Amino acid sequence: MPYYSWRDVVRDLEPNPSLPAGMARQSIVGDGGMLCMHEAFPNLKCAPHQHEAEQFSIVLKGRMRFVIGSEDRVLGSGEVAHIPSNIAHSIESLEEYVQVLDVFVPRRPDIVARLQAMAAR
């Protein structure tokens, strides 16, 4: 399917190994990459983690602290974080709602597996 509307994409709200409590995710999966619309509710802290996928995080609403390797920065609407493959990183939503569009290349197998499990219900 070549066209999507976020209002029609399933929203994952259940905490799981790839989604911490306090976040929601919608995912559009292609052959080699994926888009994930993430919502982070106020005062979310995500533990440091890393994955094979290279990641670009585009902040659409609110402000979020990113720690990528040893670099720490708060980004606001219109700013982008680039997280190279296999680099430890974490996020914090501070005191406001945040919406971030993440681009992952290649696709993240943990998120794909979660989508498959949700579809099997």
N, C-alpha and C positions, 0 to 999 in steps of 0.2 A: 504494500500500500504506500503510495508516494506522498499522501497528504494527511496531516494530523491536526487535531485541535486539542489543546491541553484539557479542555473541559470534558473530553471523551476518554482521556487516558486514565487508567486505574490509578488510584492514589493509595499508596502503602502507608499506613499509620502505625502499624504494629512493630514495636521494637524487635529487632532480630540481629544476627551477627553482622549484617552489613548496614544496619540503620539504628542509630542510638535512640533511646527514649528522648522525646522532645523534638523529633524531626518527622517530616513527611516526605515521600518521594513519589514522583511520577517518572516513568522511563519510556523512552522511544529507542528501540534497538535496531540497528542496521547490521549489515554483514560484517563490517570491520570496526565499527565504533558505536557509541551510544550517547544520547542526551538524557540527562536526569535533571528534572526541575525539583530542587530541594527547598523545603520550607523549614526554617529553624525558629522555634518559639523562644521567647526571652529566656536568658540565662542558661542556655544550652552549653555544655562543655563536652566536646568529643575527644576521647582519648587518642593519643598519637597512634597512627597506623600507617601502613604503606601497602602499595599494590603495584602490580606490573604495569597497569595502565598509566599512560601519561594523562594528566588532567589539566583542563583549563576551567577555572571557576569565575563566572561573570556575575557580579553582584547586581541584582536588579532592584531590590528594595532593602532599606535598612543598612546597618553597618555590622561587619563581622571581623573578628580578629583571626588571622591566619598565622600559624607558625609552620614554616616550611624549612626543614633542616634546622639551622640555627637562626634563621631570619624571622622576625616577628613584626607584623604590620596590621593595622586596622584599615579595611577597605570599605568604601561606600558605593552607592549606586553609580554604575558606569565604569567601575574599576575591575580589573581582571588579575587573578592570581594564576601563575603557571606552576604546576607541580610535576617535576620530571618523574619518570618511571622509578619505582623502588626507593623513593625518598620519603622518610618519615615526616608526617605532617599532622596537624590538629587544627580544630576550629573552635571558636567561642562566639556566641551570638550577642553577648553583652546584655543590655536591658531592653532590646526591641525585637520585634518580628523581622525576620530576614528571609528574602527569597533570592536564591542563587541558581543559575543555570550552569550545570557542569557538563563538560564534554570529555568523554573518556575514549582513548584509543590505545590499544584495542579494547574491545568490550570487556567488562568486568564479569568473570564467570560467577562470582558470588551473587551479584545482582541478577544476572540471567537465571541462576538457579532459584532465587527467591521468586522471581516472576513466574517461573514454571510451577513452583509449589502453590502459589496463589491461584493460578489458572486451574490447577488440578482439584481445587476445593469444590 
